[in-house]
Amino acid sequence: MGFKGFAPGTRATPVPDPLFGSLLEQVQDLAELKVTLRALWLLGQKKGSPRWLALHELLNDTVLLRGLQDSEEASGREHIKRGLALAVGRGVFLRFQPPGARQSSEEVPEREFYLLNNAGNRQAMERWRRQGNPALAQAPVEPLAELPPAGQTSIFTLYENAFGAIGPAAAELLKAVEKEYPWEWISQAFEIAAAANATNWKYVEAILKRWAAEGKDHGEPGRHSPPDNREKYLEEYQRRRGRLPWEPGAS
């Protein structure tokens, strides 16, 4: 399906101006360019200061894995690592590894962290080198995940595109949802939420729970369900929670 253009209200990610000028002239490797742009977006979803990305977040990123997969040569993860190394070597990102961090295995990557290379982050890294950073030294490292089947967008990508960054609690919830509901239901629920301009996960969750409780496709395999009624879901959501998904107070 071709790109249909940016929807009204699409959020924008700040990008340092040199990436559109002098740095862009120098970048020749597609992996470096894709990793740089995706890492900037992921950093933009973080809160607090300084903002950092763990290596496993990039190695498990479905957008990068699919966008850089080359079955005849290197794997998507090998391209991601190369792109990261090039971006660090160019000075776009800083790489920090806590002292004494254990080595990686085939299932679990190294404990590495990446920050945008600016004055504040350089100062933070110097403090970490002198004083250590218990939060980073003890931060969990996620195992390498399996890439979803070709042609199937992951639930994490759907969530990111609709609602933004995924925290640890949301990630665990999404994993459970994938196991509980058919993929067709999940993708359709996100489509309905997008059409309704819903701004939080609760709207998608309400659709899935309603289908589970009341049935979908009239319980007959192979039948197409009637067109989903946006007003029906809005009324049901409002009845249960006393507000619409985009109104203040929704979580």
Number of C-alpha atoms within 10 A of each C-alpha: 3 4 5 6 6 8 8 7 7 8 10 8 12 9 12 11 10 11 16 10 10 10 13 12 10 10 15 9 13 13 23 22 18 19 25 22 14 16 23 19 17 21 18 17 15 16 10 6 9 14 16 24 18 22 20 20 17 21 21 19 23 21 16 20 20 17 16 21 16 14 8 6 9 11 14 23 20 17 25 26 17 16 21 26 16 20 20 19 12 14 14 18 23 20 20 18 18 18 12 8 13 11 9 10 10 7 9 14 19 16 24 18 19 21 23 23 14 12 8 11 19 15 11 14 19 12 12 17 14 8 9 14 16 10 9 18 15 11 11 11 15 17 15 17 13 8 15 13 8 7 7 10 16 19 20 20 16 15 19 13 14 19 13 19 19 17 11 8 8 14 15 11 11 17 12 11 16 15 9 12 14 11 16 8 16 20 17 15 20 23 15 18 24 16 10 16 15 20 19 17 17 15 25 23 15 17 22 22 12 13 15 13 9 9 12 17 12 12 10 10 8 7 10 10 11 9 6 11 9 12 10 10 20 19 13 15 18 13 11 10 11 13 15 20 23 14 11 8 10 15 11
